[in-house]
Amino acid sequence: MDERGGVGKTATAGYQIGVRRTLPYSEEQVWALLLSPDGLRVWLGGPAEIVPGAPFRLDNGTSGEIRVYKPWSHVRLTWRPTGWPVPSTLQIRVIPAHRKTTLSFHQDGLAGAVERAAMKAHWEGVIGHLAEMLKRRA
């Protein structure tokens, strides 16, 4: 598909991607891992203060700002890896699902189809890594 349209492109948010997985763990277990130093390294790329309005800049050059932090529910932030011309918006949600928990990553404002495909693979890998970490902790 070309840059004018196609899979994952919206009229208002540019290209976007959503990846989710239901895990056999409580929302407390998933949330605790996400905000732990190890969890932050996996999904964010390093430690950061997770409070609304807090900017962050990681050792790898990724920068952004925490926009929303609702404990046990979701975090929304801007996310700009080194070399990206503009930041994207990333939202991570923890959703209770009948004694399990759905972990969801949604990213919009991506520059194009190439970035969308790369981020889809990235977030799928992140969820897989977090699932393995939860399994080892259980």
One Martini backbone bead per residue (centre of mass of N, CA, C, O) as a GRO file, in nm:
protein
  138
    1MET     BB    1   0.101   0.033   0.016
    2ASP     BB    2   0.058   0.357   0.023
    3GLU     BB    3   0.072   0.681   0.173
    4ARG     BB    4  -0.248   0.753   0.100
    5GLY     BB    5  -0.320   0.453   0.193
    6GLY     BB    6  -0.454   0.201   0.412
    7VAL     BB    7  -0.338   0.020   0.642
    8GLY     BB    8  -0.380   0.212   0.939
    9LYS     BB    9  -0.532   0.463   0.819
   10THR     BB   10  -0.623   0.789   0.916
   11ALA     BB   11  -0.754   1.106   0.900
   12THR     BB   12  -0.636   1.212   1.203
   13ALA     BB   13  -0.380   0.989   1.300
   14GLY     BB   14  -0.282   0.840   1.083
   15TYR     BB   15  -0.087   0.601   1.157
   16GLN     BB   16  -0.176   0.278   1.309
   17ILE     BB   17  -0.153   0.065   1.612
   18GLY     BB   18  -0.270  -0.257   1.743
   19VAL     BB   19  -0.190  -0.445   2.045
   20ARG     BB   20  -0.308  -0.762   2.188
   21ARG     BB   21  -0.326  -0.951   2.510
   22THR     BB   22  -0.428  -1.230   2.685
   23LEU     BB   23  -0.362  -1.295   3.029
   24PRO     BB   24  -0.300  -1.524   3.316
   25TYR     BB   25  -0.338  -1.242   3.487
   26SER     BB   26  -0.352  -0.997   3.687
   27GLU     BB   27  -0.370  -0.661   3.693
   28GLU     BB   28  -0.160  -0.630   3.918
   29GLN     BB   29   0.069  -0.787   3.782
   30VAL     BB   30   0.085  -0.621   3.520
   31TRP     BB   31   0.117  -0.338   3.638
   32ALA     BB   32   0.370  -0.390   3.808
   33LEU     BB   33   0.550  -0.459   3.568
   34LEU     BB   34   0.524  -0.204   3.392
   35LEU     BB   35   0.642  -0.012   3.649
   36SER     BB   36   0.889  -0.147   3.654
   37PRO     BB   37   1.208  -0.138   3.569
   38ASP     BB   38   1.188  -0.384   3.376
   39GLY     BB   39   0.931  -0.300   3.223
   40LEU     BB   40   1.026  -0.021   3.122
   41ARG     BB   41   1.257  -0.133   2.947
   42VAL     BB   42   1.075  -0.287   2.750
   43TRP     BB   43   0.851  -0.056   2.657
   44LEU     BB   44   1.028   0.223   2.680
   45GLY     BB   45   1.371   0.190   2.738
   46GLY     BB   46   1.339   0.300   3.041
   47PRO     BB   47   1.352   0.514   3.282
   48ALA     BB   48   1.060   0.685   3.435
   49GLU     BB   49   0.838   0.927   3.511
   50ILE     BB   50   0.490   0.842   3.599
   51VAL     BB   51   0.361   1.152   3.529
   52PRO     BB   52   0.184   1.404   3.457
   53GLY     BB   53   0.405   1.608   3.252
   54ALA     BB   54   0.644   1.420   3.227
   55PRO     BB   55   0.940   1.419   3.105
   56PHE     BB   56   1.155   1.229   2.872
   57ARG     BB   57   1.499   1.083   2.853
   58LEU     BB   58   1.681   0.848   2.708
   59ASP     BB   59   1.979   0.695   2.641
   60ASN     BB   60   1.868   0.632   2.330
   61GLY     BB   61   1.687   0.924   2.274
   62THR     BB   62   1.424   0.889   2.374
   63SER     BB   63   1.118   1.084   2.379
   64GLY     BB   64   0.879   1.264   2.605
   65GLU     BB   65   0.534   1.257   2.745
   66ILE     BB   66   0.327   1.245   3.003
   67ARG     BB   67  -0.030   1.267   2.988
   68VAL     BB   68  -0.143   0.989   3.120
   69TYR     BB   69  -0.234   0.861   3.459
   70LYS     BB   70  -0.410   0.553   3.536
   71PRO     BB   71  -0.440   0.354   3.766
   72TRP     BB   72  -0.511   0.027   3.648
   73SER     BB   73  -0.533   0.124   3.326
   74HIS     BB   74  -0.345   0.390   3.205
   75VAL     BB   75  -0.109   0.513   2.952
   76ARG     BB   76  -0.015   0.834   2.813
   77LEU     BB   77   0.213   0.919   2.537
   78THR     BB   78   0.484   1.047   2.409
   79TRP     BB   79   0.689   0.915   2.122
   80ARG     BB   80   1.052   0.963   2.038
   81PRO     BB   81   1.267   0.849   1.850
   82THR     BB   82   1.545   0.854   1.709
   83GLY     BB   83   1.478   1.021   1.391
   84TRP     BB   84   1.211   1.130   1.442
   85PRO     BB   85   1.026   1.406   1.343
   86VAL     BB   86   0.782   1.295   1.521
   87PRO     BB   87   0.565   1.223   1.748
   88SER     BB   88   0.389   0.986   1.907
   89THR     BB   89   0.111   0.799   2.030
   90LEU     BB   90   0.089   0.623   2.345
   91GLN     BB   91  -0.109   0.337   2.461
   92ILE     BB   92  -0.158   0.174   2.778
   93ARG     BB   93  -0.353  -0.116   2.864
   94VAL     BB   94  -0.545  -0.249   3.146
   95ILE     BB   95  -0.775  -0.532   3.113
   96PRO     BB   96  -1.012  -0.686   3.249
   97ALA     BB   97  -1.063  -1.070   3.193
   98HIS     BB   98  -1.175  -1.305   3.356
   99ARG     BB   99  -0.904  -1.366   3.540
  100LYS     BB  100  -0.773  -1.175   3.343
  101THR     BB  101  -0.552  -0.986   3.108
  102THR     BB  102  -0.545  -0.710   2.898
  103LEU     BB  103  -0.288  -0.609   2.679
  104SER     BB  104  -0.245  -0.271   2.543
  105PHE     BB  105  -0.126  -0.131   2.231
  106HIS     BB  106  -0.137   0.214   2.114
  107GLN     BB  107  -0.050   0.374   1.797
  108ASP     BB  108  -0.010   0.710   1.681
  109GLY     BB  109   0.140   0.913   1.434
  110LEU     BB  110   0.253   0.770   1.202
  111ALA     BB  111   0.425   0.824   0.904
  112GLY     BB  112   0.383   0.513   0.799
  113ALA     BB  113   0.385   0.190   0.685
  114VAL     BB  114   0.668   0.120   0.785
  115GLU     BB  115   0.630   0.207   1.080
  116ARG     BB  116   0.388   0.031   1.137
  117ALA     BB  117   0.524  -0.244   1.094
  118ALA     BB  118   0.750  -0.204   1.302
  119MET     BB  119   0.558  -0.154   1.551
  120LYS     BB  120   0.408  -0.415   1.544
  121ALA     BB  121   0.654  -0.594   1.599
  122HIS     BB  122   0.744  -0.457   1.855
  123TRP     BB  123   0.480  -0.494   2.035
  124GLU     BB  124   0.472  -0.799   2.011
  125GLY     BB  125   0.746  -0.838   2.152
  126VAL     BB  126   0.679  -0.698   2.416
  127ILE     BB  127   0.446  -0.881   2.503
  128GLY     BB  128   0.610  -1.140   2.502
  129HIS     BB  129   0.817  -1.052   2.714
  130LEU     BB  130   0.615  -0.990   2.942
  131ALA     BB  131   0.493  -1.274   2.954
  132GLU     BB  132   0.757  -1.414   3.039
  133MET     BB  133   0.797  -1.254   3.299
  134LEU     BB  134   0.534  -1.343   3.435
  135LYS     BB  135   0.591  -1.645   3.433
  136ARG     BB  136   0.851  -1.627   3.614
  137ARG     BB  137   0.685  -1.483   3.862
  138ALA     BB  138   0.453  -1.712   3.922
   0.00000   0.00000   0.00000
